[in-house]
């Protein structure tokens, strides 16, 4: 049993950072929400829709950015985005894909296979893949890992823009600085349980670090 | 139901397009088929009438072993960047992923058969005198049965470290009925046409096998993705 008694309610438009030590179950929460893992018990509801029963409708609302890009190495960014766009039923998928490639600053590499891309470039295309269907909910699993400053800024801009447009964002991260820059609420998970839920706290790295250390020290 | 087929065709289209770009799977399968045909054509004297008896078996040796080469790659190519997860988190039914993979693998094997069977007939100086539509039906049904079970088990074994070894071990006991039926029906249609009634019985067996196993695999594939 990885998670024990997780009871979490998130309002539309919230940006939530999930913090916790390695092995706490943060990514598992995200994988269950994204439909990658089925929970052995309990339920996930999105706008009243049950993830198990209405998985098609729920998954249409979710954009998932994992540690791995989900991209096909031998395909170009355009081909990758067109494939995933079609799976999500995006209209004018080619136009939308080109627009996103442009937005992530890789229009010069539109027709190059992604195997020649650096981690940062790959992550930019992965961000485009995650938002190609303009999801209402975004799930990010350690999205800042291995990114250069430019790519971090681009990712944070996407998160903040999506937040301003009313999207709900859940982000698993170890990077407190990025969490503070983008999130309003901070959930700390330890040993599969939510041990703290920081809402309306001062968005200050010292405050968050202090609260975090209080919970996870003496692990 | 519409979404099931739509997503399946998108996935099959992606696999076919990937193959068109990389030419890895079909090329390997064709090289294997060519090697088998050339080796056997040198090992046996094509002018000897008895050699005709090995042609039905050879057709299925080429089909089975070249198909396994393709099946092994089918899901391994989805593991590099967790590509399969990209499909799972999208609004795609697991059955669509299975169906899409079956369509792509089936087309790959048909391409190999389209090249290798005529080549086999030419190198063995074999003149086809049987019932061609029935022969075509046997080839298509036998291949579909093998691919539908093979794709399911390739998905299952792709989570294992030694998936390339695991797939044949899991596959052969389950597909032996369809292999036996396909070889028997092909033998009758190619060299023993008087027993055509018996060939039709084998074809019926293949039809039932395909129906049962295809539906089972389609329904159960959801659990394969959970492993």
Interface residues (C-beta under 8 A of the other chain):
Chain A: X34 X35 X36 X37 X38 X55 X56 X57 X59 X60 X62 X64 X66 X68 X69 X70 X71 X72 X73 X74 X75 X79 X83 X84 X86 X87 X88 X89 X129
Chain B: X3 X7 X10 X11 X14 X17 X18 X21 X22 X80 X81 X82 X83 X85 X86 X87 X88 X89 X90 X91 X92 X93 X226
